[in-house]
Amino acid sequence: MLVKVFPFLAWFKNYDKASLQLDALSGLTVALVLIPQSMAYAQLAGLPAYYGLYASFLPPMVAALFGSSRQLATGPVAIVSLMTSASLAPLATIGSPGYIAYAILLALMVGIFQLSLGVLRLGLVVNFLSHPVVNGFTNAAALIIASSQLSKMFGVYVDNAPHHYETIINVVKAAIHYTHWPTLLIGAFAFGIMYGLKWLSPRIPNVLVAVIITTAISWSTGFQHDQFVGIDAIESAEARHLIEEFNRAFTAISPLAEDRTQFGEASNKAKQSHDEVGVLDAEHMLEVTNLNINHMKEEVHQYREQLRAILFAGVIQDDDSIKFYEQGKVPAGLESDGRTWRVKVGNETLDTAKLKMMGGGAVVGTIPRGLPSLSVPKINVGVMLHLLPYAAIISLLGFMEAIAIAKAMAGKTGQRLDPNQELIGQGLGNILGSIGKSYPTSGSFSRSAVNLQARAVSGLSSVFTSLAVVIVLLFFTPLLYHLPQAVLAAVIMMAVIGLLNVSGFIHAWKAKWYDGAISIISFVSTLVFAPHLDKGIMIGVVLSLGVFLYKSMRPRVVFLSRSEDEELRCVTTNNLDECPYVSLVRFDGPLFFANASYLEDTITEMIQTKKGLNHILIAAQGINDIDSSGEEALSLIVDRVRSNGIDISMCGVNEAVMEVFERTHFLERIGKDHIFPTLEKGIVAVHRIAHENNPEANCPLLNDCKLVEA
């Protein structure tokens, strides 16, 4: 019982000093990969980079302690990070305090959902996400993740458009207008380091080496070059006007948002008091306010884009201050400093006394030193209701990724894996992680592979990984200040290359054409609807369920005859001759309310088209279950067939179906002498009766059949 509640106690059976050394080395090796990756994935999720470290603090350790896999490495991953961003973007501005709070709350919801499934032993619910859907979604997500990093690679800034492909088009336009070449070069250099080391020696932590080298270059060359100046330092009337208009439009949104809240509350009160006129007035004002807010947001967007498009040249003054002129408009006799400068415009009003001018590349910046404070996320029912479908999808996707990795490793190690226990581990990891300011996490394929390669013996390796992250948070965060954002973008793009799997589409199509079609449709719809990734998944799930229901309603009904190799095969597929007097019918699938009429219609049509028929033998091996509707349909078939002067029998009925026949008195209706234990015995008995007055020398059912001679 103790091991069931605390599965990590089983690790220490036959555990020795050598195992401890292997686990410690494995944990530290994984940490070398996890620390830079987690920071990159946090930014993919729309969070400050250091929240990736927070997500690498408690979840890896807790998930390992209470999961069933001993080598699974938990933490931030690409797909879950992207889903987090997609679910939170409609609720709050990316990177804002509200956004961060919602991300932590989402981790709590995902954890509760996973823990509930595990405790209730409902791990099989993950089967609703079929392989074709997951393959299509994963490939699309890989492209979305990689393309979402292009702005950081080119060093440009654009607002997110309603659709992801529109955002990428805007990034390309901005890159054509202006690309920060040092940013692009250092990102490409990081790519080269990671790819080269991966090719030369997979054991070397290529991500860590790339981060160390590029951070050192960034620090030594002054890659980041920002200046804070007053608006008077900008010698451009157009730019000053745009800054003032941007501030005016942005400031106007706040009172409108307050009005929207008041009108929403007024509408709720009017509904409670059944004041129909009050409801109409409040909803009208609410609609007008929303239109005004959208109008002001569009204005802010236009001013922000225009400001970002202006490139400045800096001119150093005699007092070492700097003036900024639009490029190409520097007065004669003045010399620029050779840099291209831009105004940093974000999602807040610009401080005209302290404008941030960027003359270099973007870096991670200041990371708070120390561990995050432990506190339960603030519960907001309205936000939780909005996030509920996203939490369910993230829970299932995250678990699918984790369990697939765990199964692959269990196949190599021979370890026993319990999917429900893994759900408990992942759920507790997210719940306790949310207390430590983590966003949703899952199992990582790349880091788990590193853990396995390093010969980790138990989940204690993940405990050492968490301890390494703690040490970094306590003592080494200042070293990460100069880490270029482009390098983190390169880390993400390098990581998601492994998610691309074109052969998955081909495999699905070869297996069943409709599986291939579902996979392709899921892929395309995810791309088209991004950043609303849930729509792509839901379309795939609905299509999969639709195909399942269609196949259940129209199962395969096969007419059999003897082939040259003495086997009974499908008449249509193998172009075989049928006996004119006996029809051998096989029904593949459970016979229940959704498909019972289909069997009835098929047999009725056969009676009408096949003249001379005097016996039908139903091969029931494929009927593995039956309900009352199925039994009723069989009874009607028996009555209808015999009313047409044709007899009917069954063979190969399994025990579960036979129990239903006995309880419903179907045996008395069809006759116990018309139920045969095996197919061959049924054919011999039926053939003798059917051909009594119609002798046939070469009946296709008994062609060269030695059983008849016996």
C-alpha positions in Angstrom: 0.0 0.0 0.0 2.9 2.4 0.8 4.5 1.8 -2.6 1.1 2.4 -4.3 0.7 5.8 -2.6 4.4 6.7 -2.7 5.7 4.9 -5.8 9.2 6.3 -5.4 9.8 4.0 -2.4 10.2 1.2 -5.0 13.3 2.9 -6.4 15.4 2.0 -3.4 15.1 -1.7 -3.7 18.6 -2.9 -4.5 19.7 0.7 -4.8 23.4 1.3 -4.2 26.1 4.0 -4.4 26.8 3.3 -8.1 23.1 3.9 -8.9 23.2 7.1 -6.9 26.2 8.3 -9.0 24.5 7.5 -12.2 21.3 9.3 -11.2 23.3 12.4 -10.1 25.2 12.5 -13.3 22.0 12.0 -15.4 20.2 14.7 -13.5 22.9 17.3 -14.0 23.2 16.4 -17.7 19.5 16.9 -18.1 19.7 20.2 -16.2 22.3 21.5 -18.7 19.7 21.0 -21.5 16.7 22.0 -19.5 17.9 25.4 -18.2 18.3 27.1 -21.7 15.4 25.2 -23.2 13.0 26.1 -20.4 13.8 29.8 -20.8 13.1 29.6 -24.5 9.8 27.7 -24.0 8.6 30.2 -21.4 9.0 33.0 -24.0 7.1 30.8 -26.5 4.3 30.6 -23.9 4.3 34.5 -23.7 6.0 34.6 -20.3 9.2 36.2 -19.1 12.1 33.8 -19.7 12.7 33.1 -16.0 9.3 31.6 -15.6 10.8 28.7 -17.6 13.2 28.2 -14.7 10.3 28.3 -12.2 8.5 25.6 -14.3 11.7 23.5 -14.0 11.9 23.8 -10.2 9.1 21.6 -8.7 7.3 19.8 -11.7 10.3 17.6 -12.7 10.8 16.4 -9.2 7.2 15.9 -8.2 6.2 14.2 -11.5 9.1 11.7 -11.1 8.3 11.0 -7.4 4.7 10.1 -8.1 4.8 8.9 -11.7 5.6 5.3 -12.8 8.4 6.0 -15.3 11.9 6.2 -13.9 13.4 8.1 -16.8 10.7 10.5 -18.0 12.0 14.1 -17.7 9.2 16.5 -17.0 9.2 20.3 -17.6 8.4 23.0 -20.1 7.8 21.6 -23.7 7.1 23.2 -27.0 3.5 22.0 -27.7 2.2 22.8 -24.2 3.9 26.2 -24.2 2.3 27.1 -27.6 -1.1 25.9 -26.3 -0.7 28.0 -23.2 0.0 31.1 -25.2 -3.0 30.4 -27.5 -5.4 29.9 -24.6 -4.3 33.0 -22.6 -3.9 35.5 -25.5 -7.6 36.5 -25.6 -7.7 37.1 -21.9 -4.7 39.4 -21.2 -1.7 41.2 -22.8 1.2 38.8 -23.3 3.7 39.1 -20.5 1.5 41.3 -18.3 0.9 40.5 -14.6 -2.6 39.3 -15.4 -1.4 37.0 -18.1 1.2 35.5 -15.8 -1.4 34.9 -13.1 -3.7 33.2 -15.6 -0.8 31.0 -16.8 -0.2 29.8 -13.3 -3.9 29.2 -12.8 -4.0 27.2 -16.0 -1.2 25.0 -14.6 -3.4 24.3 -11.5 -6.4 23.5 -13.7 -4.4 21.1 -15.9 -3.0 19.4 -12.8 -6.4 18.9 -11.2 -7.8 17.5 -14.5 -4.9 15.1 -14.9 -4.9 14.0 -11.2 -8.7 13.4 -11.4 -8.3 11.2 -14.5 -5.5 9.3 -12.8 -7.3 8.7 -9.5 -10.5 7.7 -11.3 -8.5 5.3 -13.5 -9.7 7.1 -16.7 -6.4 7.2 -18.6 -8.2 5.7 -21.6 -10.0 9.0 -22.2 -6.8 10.0 -24.0 -7.9 7.7 -26.9 -10.3 10.4 -28.0 -7.3 12.0 -29.6 -6.6 9.6 -32.4 -3.1 9.2 -33.9 -4.0 10.9 -37.2 -5.3 13.9 -35.3 -2.3 14.1 -33.1 0.0 13.7 -36.1 -1.7 16.5 -38.0 -1.8 18.8 -35.0 1.9 18.1 -34.1 3.2 18.8 -37.5 1.2 22.0 -37.8 2.2 23.1 -34.3 5.9 22.5 -35.2 5.5 24.9 -38.2 3.6 27.4 -36.0 6.3 27.3 -33.3 9.2 27.6 -35.7 7.6 30.5 -37.6 6.6 32.3 -34.5 10.3 32.8 -33.7 11.1 34.5 -37.0 10.5 38.0 -35.5 13.2 37.3 -32.9 15.6 35.9 -35.4 15.2 39.0 -37.7 15.1 41.4 -34.7 11.8 43.0 -35.8 8.6 43.7 -33.8 5.1 43.3 -35.0 1.7 43.0 -33.4 -0.1 39.7 -33.4 -2.8 39.5 -36.1 -6.1 37.6 -35.8 -4.5 34.7 -37.7 -1.0 33.4 -37.3 -0.3 33.4 -41.1 -1.2 37.1 -41.1 1.3 37.7 -38.3 4.1 35.9 -40.3 3.3 37.9 -43.4 3.7 41.1 -41.3 7.0 39.7 -39.9 8.3 39.1 -43.5 7.2 42.7 -44.5 9.0 44.1 -41.4 12.1 42.0 -42.2 12.2 43.4 -45.7 11.9 46.9 -44.4 14.5 46.3 -41.7 16.5 43.4 -40.4 18.9 43.7 -37.5 21.8 41.8 -39.0 23.8 41.2 -35.8 20.7 39.5 -34.3 20.2 37.3 -37.4 23.9 36.4 -37.5 24.1 35.5 -33.8 20.9 33.4 -34.2 22.4 31.6 -37.2 25.7 31.1 -35.4 23.8 29.4 -32.5 22.1 27.2 -35.1 25.5 26.2 -36.5 26.9 25.4 -33.1 23.9 23.2 -32.1 23.7 21.4 -35.4 27.5 20.9 -35.7 27.9 19.5 -32.2 24.8 17.3 -32.6 26.4 15.8 -35.7 29.9 15.5 -34.2 29.0 14.2 -30.8 25.4 13.8 -29.5 26.7 13.4 -26.0 27.9 17.0 -25.8 25.1 19.4 -24.5 25.0 21.4 -27.7 22.3 23.8 -26.4 24.3 24.7 -23.4 27.5 25.2 -25.4 25.6 27.5 -27.9 24.1 29.5 -25.0 27.5 30.0 -23.2 29.4 31.0 -26.4 26.7 33.4 -27.7 26.2 35.0 -24.3 29.9 35.6 -24.0 29.9 37.2 -27.5 26.9 39.3 -26.6 28.5 40.6 -23.4 31.9 41.3 -24.9 30.6 43.1 -28.1 27.8 45.1 -26.5 25.2 43.3 -28.4 22.4 45.1 -26.5 22.7 48.9 -26.9 19.8 50.8 -25.4 19.5 54.5 -24.5 16.8 56.2 -22.4 16.1 59.7 -23.6 13.4 62.4 -23.4 11.1 63.1 -26.3 13.1 66.3 -27.0 16.0 64.1 -28.1 14.0 62.9 -31.1 14.4 65.4 -33.9 11.4 64.2 -35.9 8.1 66.0 -35.7 6.3 63.0 -37.2 7.7 60.6 -34.6 6.9 63.0 -31.7 3.3 63.4 -33.0 2.9 59.6 -33.3 4.2 59.1 -29.7 1.6 61.6 -28.4 -1.2 60.1 -30.4 -0.2 56.6 -29.3 -0.4 57.7 -25.6 -3.7 59.5 -26.2 -5.3 56.4 -27.8 -3.9 54.0 -25.3 -5.0 56.1 -22.3 -8.5 56.3 -23.7 -9.0 52.5 -23.5 -8.8 52.3 -19.6 -12.0 54.4 -18.9 -13.8 52.6 -21.6 -12.9 49.2 -20.0 -14.2 50.5 -16.7 -17.5 51.5 -18.5 -17.7 48.0 -20.0 -17.4 46.5 -16.5 -20.2 48.8 -15.2 -22.5 48.0 -18.1 -21.9 44.3 -17.7 -22.8 44.5 -14.0 -25.9 46.6 -14.8 -27.0 44.0 -17.4 -26.6 41.2 -14.8 -28.6 43.1 -12.2 -31.4 43.9 -14.7 -31.6 40.2 -15.6 -31.9 39.2 -12.0 -34.7 41.8 -11.4 -36.4 40.8 -14.7 -36.1 44.3 -16.0 -36.3 43.7 -19.7 -35.9 47.4 -20.6 -32.9 47.7 -18.3 -31.3 44.6 -19.9 -31.8 46.1 -23.4 -30.3 49.5 -22.4 -27.3 47.9 -20.6 -26.6 45.5 -23.5 -26.9 48.3 -26.0 -24.4 50.4 -24.1 -22.2 47.4 -23.6 -22.1 46.8 -27.4 -21.4 50.5 -28.1 -18.5 50.5 -25.5 -17.0 47.3 -27.0 -17.1 49.0 -30.5 -15.4 52.0 -29.1 -12.7 49.9 -27.4 -12.1 47.9 -30.6 -11.8 51.3 -32.5 -9.3 52.6 -30.0 -7.3 49.4 -30.0 -7.1 49.6 -33.8 -5.8 53.2 -33.5 -3.2 52.1 -31.0 -2.1 49.3 -33.4 -1.8 51.7 -36.3 0.3 54.2 -34.3 2.5 51.4 -32.9 3.2 50.0 -36.3 4.0 53.5 -37.8 6.4 54.2 -34.9 8.1 50.8 -35.3 8.6 51.5 -39.0 10.6 54.7 -38.4 14.4 54.1 -38.3 16.6 56.6 -36.7 20.2 57.6 -36.9 21.9 58.7 -33.7 24.1 61.8 -33.5 26.3 62.3 -30.5 26.4 65.8 -29.1 29.2 67.8 -27.6 27.9 67.0 -24.1 27.9 63.3 -24.9 24.1 63.3 -25.1 22.5 61.9 -28.3 20.0 63.2 -30.7 17.9 61.0 -33.0 17.1 61.9 -36.6 15.2 59.9 -39.2 17.5 58.0 -41.4 18.4 60.0 -44.5 17.4 63.3 -42.8 20.6 63.9 -40.7 21.6 67.6 -41.2 24.6 68.3 -43.3 27.8 68.5 -41.3 26.6 66.0 -38.6 27.8 62.4 -38.5 25.8 59.5 -37.1 27.1 56.9 -34.8 26.6 54.2 -37.5 23.8 52.4 -35.6 20.2 52.0 -36.6 17.9 53.1 -33.8 14.2 52.3 -33.1 11.7 53.4 -30.5 10.7 50.5 -28.2 6.9 50.4 -28.3 5.1 47.8 -26.2 1.7 47.4 -24.7 1.8 50.4 -22.3 1.9 54.1 -22.6 5.3 55.6 -23.5 7.1 57.7 -20.9 8.0 60.8 -22.8 10.7 61.6 -20.2 12.3 58.2 -20.5 11.8 56.7 -24.0 13.7 53.5 -24.7 15.7 53.7 -27.9 17.1 50.4 -29.2 20.4 50.5 -31.1 21.3 46.8 -30.7 19.8 43.4 -30.2 17.4 42.1 -27.6 18.7 40.0 -24.7 17.0 38.2 -21.8 17.7 40.9 -19.4 17.4 40.9 -15.6 16.3 37.6 -14.0 15.2 37.8 -10.4 17.6 36.0 -8.1 16.2 33.5 -5.7 13.3 30.9 -5.6 9.8 31.9 -6.4 7.4 32.6 -3.5 5.1 29.6 -2.8 1.4 30.5 -2.9 -1.8 29.0 -4.1 -2.9 30.7 -7.4 -5.8 33.2 -7.0 -9.1 31.5 -8.1 -11.2 33.3 -10.7 -14.3 31.3 -11.6 -15.0 33.4 -14.7 -11.5 32.9 -16.1 -11.5 29.2 -15.1 -14.7 28.6 -17.1 -13.1 30.2 -20.1 -9.9 28.2 -19.7 -11.7 24.9 -19.0 -11.7 23.5 -22.6 -8.1 24.6 -23.1 -7.1 23.0 -19.8 -8.7 19.7 -20.9 -6.9 19.8 -24.3 -3.6 20.7 -22.8 -4.0 17.9 -20.2 -4.7 15.3 -22.8 -2.1 16.5 -25.2 0.5 16.8 -22.5 -0.3 13.3 -21.1 -0.2 11.8 -24.6 3.2 13.2 -25.2 4.4 12.0 -21.7 3.0 8.5 -22.0 4.3 8.0 -25.5 7.8 8.9 -24.4 7.5 6.8 -21.2 6.3 3.8 -23.3 9.2 4.1 -25.7 11.7 4.1 -22.8 9.9 1.3 -21.0 10.3 -0.8 -24.1 14.0 -0.4 -23.8 14.4 -0.8 -20.1 11.7 -3.5 -19.6 10.1 -1.4 -16.8 6.5 -1.8 -16.0 4.4 1.4 -16.8 1.1 2.4 -15.3 -0.6 5.1 -17.4 -3.0 6.1 -14.6 -0.1 6.5 -12.1 1.7 8.6 -14.7 -1.4 10.8 -14.9 -1.2 11.2 -11.1 2.4 12.1 -11.3 1.9 14.7 -14.1 -1.1 16.1 -12.3 0.6 16.5 -9.0 3.6 18.0 -10.8 1.4 20.7 -12.4 -0.6 21.3 -9.2 2.5 21.8 -6.9 4.2 23.6 -9.8 1.5 26.2 -9.9 2.2 26.9 -6.2 5.8 27.6 -7.3 4.7 30.0 -10.1 5.0 27.4 -12.9 2.9 27.3 -16.1 1.7 23.9 -17.5 4.4 21.3 -18.1 4.7 17.8 -19.6 7.2 15.1 -20.4 10.0 16.1 -22.8 11.2 13.7 -25.5 14.6 15.2 -26.0 15.4 15.5 -22.3 14.1 12.1 -21.5 16.3 10.7 -24.3 19.3 12.5 -22.6 18.2 11.0 -19.3 18.1 7.5 -20.8 21.4 7.9 -22.6 23.1 9.1 -19.3 21.9 5.7 -17.8 19.5 7.1 -15.2 18.5 4.3 -12.8 15.5 5.9 -11.1 13.5 9.1 -10.9 16.0 10.4 -8.4 17.8 11.8 -11.5 14.9 14.3 -11.9 15.3 15.3 -8.2 19.0 16.2 -9.0 17.7 18.1 -12.1 15.5 20.2 -9.9 18.3 20.8 -7.4 20.5 22.1 -10.2 17.8 24.5 -11.3 17.5 25.7 -7.7 21.3 26.4 -7.6 21.0 28.4 -10.8 18.1 30.5 -9.5 20.0 31.2 -6.2 23.4 32.0 -7.5 23.8 32.2 -11.3 20.9 34.3 -12.8 23.1 37.4 -13.4 25.1 35.3 -15.9 22.1 34.9 -18.1 21.4 38.7 -18.5 23.2 39.0 -21.9 21.7 35.8 -23.4 20.4 37.0 -26.9 16.7 36.5 -27.6 17.6 35.2 -31.0 19.6 32.4 -29.5 16.5 31.3 -27.5 14.5 31.5 -30.7 17.2 29.2 -32.4 16.9 26.8 -29.5 13.2 26.5 -30.0 13.4 26.1 -33.7 16.1 23.5 -33.4 14.0 21.6 -30.8 10.8 21.5 -32.9 12.5 20.2 -36.0 12.1 16.7 -34.5 8.3 17.2 -34.3 8.0 17.3 -38.0 6.9 13.9 -39.3 5.7 13.8 -42.9 5.9 10.0 -43.0 3.0 10.0 -40.5 0.6 11.4 -43.1 1.8 8.7 -45.7 1.5 5.9 -43.1 -2.0 7.0 -42.1 -3.1 7.2 -45.7 -1.8 3.8 -46.5 -3.5 2.3 -43.5 -6.9 3.9 -44.3 -7.4 6.7 -46.7 -9.8 8.4 -44.3 -7.2 8.4 -41.6 -4.8 10.1 -43.9 -7.5 12.6 -44.8 -8.3 13.3 -41.1 -4.6 13.9 -40.5 -4.2 16.3 -43.4 -7.4 18.2 -42.5 -6.3 18.5 -38.9 -2.9 19.8 -40.1 -4.5 22.4 -42.4 -7.2 23.5 -40.0 -4.7 24.0 -37.2 -2.5 26.2 -39.5 -5.5 28.2 -40.7 -7.1 28.8 -37.3 -3.9 29.5 -35.4 -3.5 30.9 -32.9 -6.9 29.3 -32.0 -5.3 25.9 -31.9 -8.2 24.2 -30.1 -10.3 24.6 -33.3 -7.8 22.4 -35.2 -7.9 19.7 -32.6 -11.7 19.8 -32.3 -12.2 19.5 -36.0 -9.9 16.4 -36.0 -11.7 14.9 -33.1 -15.1 15.5 -34.6 -14.0 13.9 -37.9 -12.5 10.9 -36.1 -15.7 10.4 -34.1 -17.8 10.8 -37.2 -15.8 8.1 -39.1 -16.1 5.9 -36.0 -19.9 6.4 -35.9 -20.3 5.9 -39.6 -18.3 2.6 -39.5 -20.3 1.5 -36.5 -23.6 2.2 -38.2 -22.4 0.5 -41.5 -20.1 -2.3 -40.4 -18.7 -4.7 -42.9 -21.1 -7.4 -44.1 -19.3 -10.0 -46.1 -20.7 -12.8 -48.3 -18.3 -15.8 -48.2 -17.3 -18.6 -50.5 -14.6 -21.2 -50.8 -11.4 -20.0 -52.5 -8.8 -22.2 -54.2 -6.7 -22.4 -51.0 -9.7 -24.0 -49.2 -10.3 -20.8 -47.1 -13.6 -19.0 -46.9 -13.1 -15.5 -48.3 -15.1 -12.5 -49.4 -16.9 -13.2 -52.7 -16.6 -9.6 -54.0 -13.0 -9.0 -53.1 -11.7 -12.3 -54.5 -14.2 -12.6 -57.4 -15.5 -16.0 -56.2 -18.5 -18.0 -57.3 -21.4 -18.4 -54.8 -23.7 -21.3 -54.1 -27.1 -20.5 -55.7 -29.0 -22.1 -52.8 -26.9 -21.2 -49.7 -25.7 -17.7 -48.7 -22.9 -17.6 -46.1 -23.0 -14.1 -44.4 -20.4 -12.7 -42.0 -21.2 -9.6 -39.9 -18.0 -7.9 -38.6 -18.6 -5.9 -35.4 -21.0 -5.6 -32.4 -24.7 -5.8 -33.3 -26.4 -2.9 -31.5 -29.0 -0.2 -31.9 -27.0 1.9 -34.4 -26.4 -0.8 -36.9 -29.0 -3.5 -36.4 -31.2 -2.2 -39.2 -28.2 -2.2 -41.6 -27.9 -6.0 -41.2 -31.6 -6.4 -41.7 -31.6 -4.2 -44.8 -28.6 -6.1 -46.3 -30.3 -9.5 -45.8 -33.6 -8.3 -47.2 -31.9 -6.9 -50.3 -30.1 -10.3 -50.7 -33.4 -12.2 -50.5 -34.9 -10.0 -53.3 -31.9 -10.3 -55.6 -30.8 -13.9 -55.2 -33.3 -16.2 -56.8 -33.3 -19.9 -55.9 -32.0 -19.2 -52.4 -33.3 -21.6 -49.7 -30.9 -21.2 -46.8 -28.9 -18.4 -45.1 -26.1 -19.2 -42.7 -24.9 -16.3 -40.6 -21.3 -16.6 -39.5 -21.4 -14.9 -36.1 -17.7 -15.0 -35.2 -17.5 -11.3 -35.9 -20.4 -10.4 -33.6 -18.6 -9.9 -30.3 -21.5 -8.1 -28.5 -25.2 -7.6 -28.9 -27.9 -5.4 -27.3 -31.7 -5.7 -27.2 -32.0 -3.8 -30.5 -29.6 -6.2 -32.1 -31.4 -9.3 -30.7 -34.8 -7.8 -31.9 -33.4 -7.2 -35.4 -32.2 -10.8 -35.5 -35.6 -12.0 -34.5 -37.2 -9.9 -37.2 -34.7 -11.3 -39.7 -35.6 -14.9 -38.8 -39.3 -14.2 -39.1 -38.9 -12.3 -42.4 -36.6 -14.9 -44.0 -38.7 -17.9 -43.1 -41.9 -16.1 -44.2 -40.2 -16.0 -47.7 -39.8 -19.8 -47.6 -36.1 -19.6 -46.8 -34.5 -21.2 -43.7 -31.8 -19.5 -41.6 -29.1 -20.7 -39.2 -26.2 -19.3 -37.2 -22.7 -20.6 -36.4 -19.7 -19.6 -34.3 -21.8 -17.7 -31.7 -19.6 -16.6 -28.8 -20.5 -17.0 -25.1 -21.5 -13.4 -24.4 -23.9 -13.3 -27.4 -25.2 -16.8 -26.5 -26.1 -15.6 -23.0 -28.2 -12.9 -24.5 -29.9 -15.4 -26.8 -30.8 -17.6 -23.8 -32.1 -14.7 -21.7 -34.3 -13.4 -24.5 -35.6 -16.8 -25.8 -34.1 -16.2 -29.2 -32.9 -19.8 -29.2 -36.5 -21.0 -29.2 -37.3 -18.6 -32.1 -34.5 -19.7 -34.4 -34.3 -23.3 -33.0 -31.4 -24.8 -31.1 -30.8 -27.2 -34.0 -30.1 -24.1 -36.2 -27.2 -23.0 -34.0 -23.9 -24.7 -35.0 -20.7 -24.5 -32.9 -18.3 -24.0 -35.8 -18.4 -22.6 -39.3 -17.4 -25.8 -41.1 -20.0 -27.9 -39.2 -22.6 -25.3 -40.0 -21.7 -25.4 -43.8 -21.9 -29.2 -43.9 -25.3 -29.4 -42.1 -26.8 -26.6 -44.1 -25.4 -27.8 -47.4 -27.0 -31.2 -46.9 -30.4 -29.7 -46.2 -30.3 -27.0 -48.9 -29.1 -29.4 -51.7 -31.5 -32.3 -50.8 -33.8 -31.5 -53.7 -31.2 -29.6 -55.7 -28.1 -31.8 -56.0 -25.0 -29.9 -57.3 -21.8 -31.7 -58.2 -19.5 -28.8 -57.6 -20.9 -26.5 -55.0 -18.5 -23.5 -54.4 -18.9 -23.8 -50.6 -17.7 -27.4 -50.6 -15.3 -27.4 -53.5 -12.5 -30.0 -52.7 -13.5 -29.9 -49.0 -12.2 -33.0 -47.3 -14.6 -32.3 -44.4 -17.5 -33.4 -46.5 -16.0 -36.7 -47.3 -15.5 -37.3 -43.6 
